[in-house]
Each structure stands twice: as structure tokens, then as C-alpha cells.
Amino acid sequence: MKILLTGANGMVGKNILDAAKKHSHQFIAPSSQELNLLDFNSVQNYLEQHQPEMIIHAAGIVGGIQANMAQPVKFLVENMQMGLNILNAARANKVQQFLNLSSSCMYPRDAANPLQEELILKGELEPTNEGYALAKITSTRLCEYIHQEDSSFLYKTIIPCNLYGKYDKFDPKNSHMIPAVIRKISEAKKQELSEIDIWGDGLARREFMYAEDLADFIFYAIDNFSAMPQNLNVGLGTDYTINEYYQAVANVIGFNGKFVHDLSKPVGMKQKLIDDSKLKAFGWQFKTSLEQGISNTYQFYLSEYDHD
């Protein structure tokens, strides 16, 4: 199949392209210079020219709590524009299959865990990343509406839990938790610090999946696309506390100092665990343990960022 992948330069995109080497699909993976998703005409012309049979939409403006709180306009407007442009152009060009990547931050902040796919729009969103969540909800609903109006369009959404892995960002200002912790603990070990601070009490629970596993899922989904549910959580179905993640990273890196909690800092939602019953019924399960994933990610960090 000829598949257009947006966001090929991001962590998810690069992991998908790595995995693609083991499969026979033909991938088109334009840079943002070649395909400007913020400009509808650019998207329309690109699809007319290349005629993909399927689109995987993995592009997005992403970041942790700090980035979301600092730039809510960008997170809402640009993510929404990209989603609307690529979906509307795909439909106009009669692309029959569309796999939309969303996020578990779409779920209501007070929803009962584990989070079921049916909970979208059933309550208030978490304020720290509301703009991003609104954009993701819009694309998810638009996929549903397009399929509703014409069932020959299989436009479906996967909702991954938090991700980490190779090609992650390790910049403390805009990285997600695990890469930020890897960098923080790695630097603390180098500087021989005796303690590290953790935002909040460290008891909030998070579910993090190794990005290579998500790429593995995506190829499973491509092969079984008509059987895949309209909206599908993709994750582990199990979670850990922030404290446990810090400890797991410390174990891999060999840091023996202690952790101190900074209770003045924001922590986001108390828990964000996806319900994986539909995922299991669809026949897929993750492969990489937390320790193995952290170890692989740390090796990647050392090879790319830590050259002293």
C-alpha cells in the first residue's frame, strides 16, 4: 500500500519509519517544508499529486505541562488546523483509509480510571493541556462524522497512552516525563549530586509505553484495519507512580542519591490509565518492559546527547 505519514520527523514518525523496513508498504514521509499542514491548499495539492491509499496522521505540536501552559494558543490552533486540513483534503481526494493519532489527554480530568473510549466529551478537561486536548477531540470526532456520512471512508483514531523511547526530546523545557527524568538523573550522577527534586508528591500515576511498541501496533492495525474499532486505546493497561518511574530510571543509570518532593509544583491529573479491553479483543499486546524500554532510551540519550 502507498501510505502518507505526517509527522515523520517526530518520535512516533521515526519509530514508524524504522519499523517500516520490515514491511513491504511504500511510505511517503514529507518534511514540513514539503507539506505544510497548516495550509489547506498545500495539503490538497500534495494529495492530488501523490494519491496515497492511506494516511497516518502523526504530526502535532507536542510538549509537557510547561510547554502546554506557556503556549495554549499554539497548541490549540496549530493542532486543530493540521487535523482539519489533512482530514478534509483526504476526504476530498477520496483517500479511503485514515489512521488518526490522538492522545489520552482527551479524556475528562475527573473520569474514572481505567479510561474507556466512550468517555470522550463526557466531562471537563484537564486545564494544563486543554488546548491540545480540544484539538485532538475535534479530529477524533471529524473521523467519526466522515465515516458516518459515507461508510466507505474508514477514518479511525487510536488513543495512545504516554510514550517515550528512541528519538525522544530530552530538553527539560518541552520534553515529556521519562526523557526529562533520564536527562535529570544522568546529569545528577555526573555531577555527583546527593539528591534530586520531584514535582509534587510523586504519587500521581502515569502509563508510559515504549514508542517502538506503538509502531509495532500501527503495522498490526494496517493489516487488520477494517476490524479495528472506530476509536481505540493503545497502551499497557497498567501504570506506575511518578516516584516509581524516577526509581526505575535511577536503577538503570546507577544513581544512588535520594529524592526530595517539591510540593509547590503542578502535577497534572492524578491518574491517566487507559482501558485496554478493546485493544486485547483486537488481538494486540505491548512487548517491551519498563526496564528494557528505559535502558534502550538511556542508550539512545547517551549516543545522541551526552558526548562528554
N, C-alpha and C positions, 0 to 999 in steps of 0.2 A: 504494500500500500504506500501511496505517497502522502506523507504526513508533514504538516507545517507545525513547527514547535515555536511558540513565542517564549521569550524569556530564556533563550538558550544560554545566555551568559551568567544566569543566576545559579545558585547552588543546586536547585532541583533540575534546571535545564541541563547543566553539565553532567549531573548524575544520569539523567535520561540518555544523553548522547553517549556516555560511557557504556551504558547497558545496551544501547542500540547496536553496538559492534557484534553482539551475539545473535542479532535478529536480522531478518532479511528485508525489513521495511526501508523505504527510501525517505530520509529525513531532510526537510529544508529548514534551516535554522538561521534566519536572518538576524543581523545585529539591529540595534535601534536606529542606526543610521540608514540601513537598507529598508527597514519597515518601521515607520513612525506610527505607533499605535494610537497616538493622541490626535492623529489627523485622519478623519474618515476617508477622504479621497485617496490618501496614500495606501490605506488598508484595502480599499475597494480595487484600486489598480493592481496591487500586488497579488490579490487573489485571482483577478481576471487573468493575469499573466501566468501564474504558476499552477492554477487549478488543482489544489490539494484535494485528496479524498477524505482526509480527516484533519482536524485541528486540535492540538493540545495547547491550551492557554495557561501557561505557567508564568507569564510576565506579571510584574507588580512592583509597586513601591513597598518595600517591607522594612521593618525595624522593630526594636524592642520598645518597652514602655516609654523610655525617654524620648526617642525619635517620634513616636506617635503623639505624645503630649506636646512636643515642641512644634510640630507641623501638621496639625489636624486638617488644614485646608488641602494641602498637597496629597495627604493620604486618602481623603475622600474624593477630591475632584479627579486626580490623575488615574486612580484605580478604577473609578466609575467610568470615566471616558474610555479607557482602554477596553474594559469589558463590553461596554455598549457598542463601540466601534467594531471590534472583532466579531461579536455575535451578529450584529445587523448585516455586516458585509458578508459573513459566512452564509447567512440565510439568503441574501440577495444573489449570491453566486452558487446557490444550490449545493453547498458542501453538506453532505448527508450526516456526517458523524463529527461530534464536537465534544471533547473532554475538557471540562472547566475545572480548574483547581481553585478551591475555596479555602476556608480556614475555620477552625473550631471557635474562633472569636465571634463568629456569627451567632452563637448560642446566647440566650439570655443569661445575665450575670447571676440571677438567683435560681436558675433551673436546677432541678435535682440531677445529681450525677449517678450513674453514667449518662451522658448526653445522647438522647436519641434523635435521629434525623428529623422526626416530626416536630421538634421543639423550635424550629426556626420561626422567628417573629411571634413567639408566644410570651414575650416579656421584654423588660428593659435591658439594654446592652450595657456592658462594662464601659464606664466613661473614659478610661485611659486609652482605649483604642476604638472608640465608637465610629469615627470617620471611616477607618479601614473596614470595619465590620459592615457598615451600611453599604459600602461599595460592593463588598463580596455578596451580601444578600441580594442586591439588585441583579448581579449577573446570574446568581443561582435561580432566582425567580424567572428571569428572562429565558433561561434554558427551558424551564418548565412550560412557560407560555408558548414558546416557539413549537415545542413538541405537542402541546395541547391543540394548537391551531392546525398543525399538519404532522401526523404521527410518523411520516416517513423521515422526518428530521430527528435523529437520535442525538439530542443535546443533553448531556448528563454532567453531573457535578460530583467530584469527590471532595471530601472534607478531611484533610489530613490533620492529625494532631500536630503538636510542635515537632519541628525537625532539627537535626544537626548532622554534621558529617563533613566529608571532603568538600572543598570549595566553599566552605562557610566563611562568613565575615568575622574577623576577630577584633575589630575596632570597638573598644568599650562603649563609644557613643551610640553606635547603631547596630550592635550585634545582639543576637538572642542569648539566652542564659548560658547554655552549655559552652559555646565557644568563648563567651566572656569569662566564664569561670576557669576554663583551660588556660587562657592567657594570664588571668589574675594570679592563679596558683603557680603557674610556670615562672612568672616574674618574681613572685614572693619567694620561691625556692632559690632562685638565682641570687636574690638579694639577701638570702638567709634571714627572712623576717620570721618572727616567732608567732605572729597572729594575722588573721585576715578577717575583714568585716563582711557580714552577710546582711543584705537589706531585709528589714522586718525580722520576724521571729524564726524564719526558716521553716515554718510548719505548713505553708501553702503547698499544695500538691500539684505536680505537673507530669504530663505524659509526653515523653520525647522519643521519637522514632528515628533510627538511623536513615539518612536520606537515600542510601543505596537500596534499602528495602522498599521505599516508596517507588523508586524507578522499577524495581522488580514487579511491584504491584501493577504499575502502569502497563507493562507489556502483557501481564495476565489479563488486564481489563481490555486491551486492544483485541486480544484473541477471543474474548467472551463478551463483546460489547453489548450485543442485543439482550443478553441475560442479566446484565448489570442493572441494579436498581437506579431509579432516577437520581436520587441523592444518596451518597454512601460514605459513611465514616471510614477512614483508613488510619489505623493506629495499632496500639498494642493491646488495648483493653485493660491495661494495668498502669498504675502511676507510682511516683515516689515523691517524698518531700524535697524541698529545696536543700535542706540540710543533708539528705541522703545523696543528692547529686554532688554537692560540694565534697562529701566524704569519698564518693566513688572516684571523682577526678583526683583528689589528693592521693588516693591509693595508687592510681595509675602513674601519677607523676612522681610519687615518693616524697610528698610534703608531710612533715610531722608536726607542724605548728597547730595552734588552736584557732577556733572560730569565735568571733565576737559579733553579737547581733546589734545592728543599728535600727532601733525601733522607730526612728523619726522618718524612715524612708518608705515610699509606697510599695505595695507588693502585688497589686492587681487582684484577680479573682482567687478565692481560697482553694478552689479545685476546678480542674477542667479535664475531666476524663471522658473519653468517647465510649459509647456503647458499641461493641464490636459484633453484636449478634448477626446483623445483616452481612457483615464482612465475612464472618465464618460460614454462613449459609451460602455465600457466593463462592466459597472454596479457597480462600487465600489466607495465609498467616505470615507474620513477620519472621525473619530468620536470625537477626543479629542481636546478641545480648547487650545489655547496657555497658558492661565492662569492655567487651570486644569493640563496640562502637566508639566508646571514649578513647580507647587505646589507638584505634585507626585514625581518629580525628586528631589526637595529640601528635601522632607521627606526621600527619599532613601539616599541622601547625608548625612543627619543627622544620620540616623541609621547605615550607613556603615563607615563614615569617620570622623564624628565630635563628639567625645566622651567626650570632656571636660565638 
